[in-house]
Amino acid sequence: MSPDTPAALLRASPLPPLEARILLTHVLGWRRTELITRGDDVLDAAALARYQTLEARRAAGEPVAQLIGAREFFGLDFDVTPDVLIPRPETELLVETALTAMEGVSRPRVLDLGTGTGAIAVAIASMRPDAQVWALDRSVEALVVATRNATRLLDARRPGGALVLMQSNWYDTLDTTRRFDVIVSNPPYIASGDPHLSEGDLRFEPRGALTDEADGLSAIRIIVAGAPTRLSANGVLLIEHGYDQAEAVRALLSAQGFVEVHSEQDLAGIERISGGRLPG
Ligand code: GLN
């Protein structure tokens, strides 16, 4: 048995089988089923070398999404680089909750703070072609990635217009007269000393997208405090947060005058999103 066939490479791989298959189909440009139907093809030396490099980098810890430059989120295929947080499945709950909040609102104005890949903003804009969506990030490198995703994934003729991408540290560069119907954010909410920061994929993601270098709530405090002057009457704020932060975030929302303050559980049963409505 030749060692440089897909079947042999997958058998010998130190990686979890699914990851090895993802890297191999990426290198070969094949569909997953071709790994079976063409499992005994002998690969050329260049493809073999490319695969072996990616396999070694993955074995050393680099995230699969960064190695293949892509991650699926809300059914859309997002470009991913080391400059942005890798979209997570639990964040789809934030998109779903936002879409529910804007039901019945025509041409809703939506603001995404700390957009990163643009995943949240682009997913909302793709589901609501009439929405006017603004996406902000303080990282210029992230805005490059978000722009690429928005351009590739959104219909250029959508009635809501192109995604507005702007460099801003939270609300800092937003014109104070501008109002939104919905504000969403998946901010850095991991506390600076949390051991997860030095484990797994997180080691390779931008630290500024993960932690506030404080207690994990400082970005959320800024977002909540600034929301009342950015939301329209009856506007909704929705924030993703850590597994143990729901109570603290609900308290911040209530203290800021939000009503209908609630949390939503992710698929693992963890309260992952909290939000509220600004009274009319
Ligand atoms: N959900 C991410 C994690 O725990 C953290 C993302 C964030 O801080 N917004 O891996």
Boltz pocket constraint, residues with backbone or C-beta under 6 A from the ligand:
constraints:
  - pocket:
      binder: B
      contacts: [[A, 85], [A, 88], [A, 186], [A, 187], [A, 188], [A, 189], [A, 190], [A, 202], [A, 209], [A, 210], [A, 211]]
      max_distance: 6.0
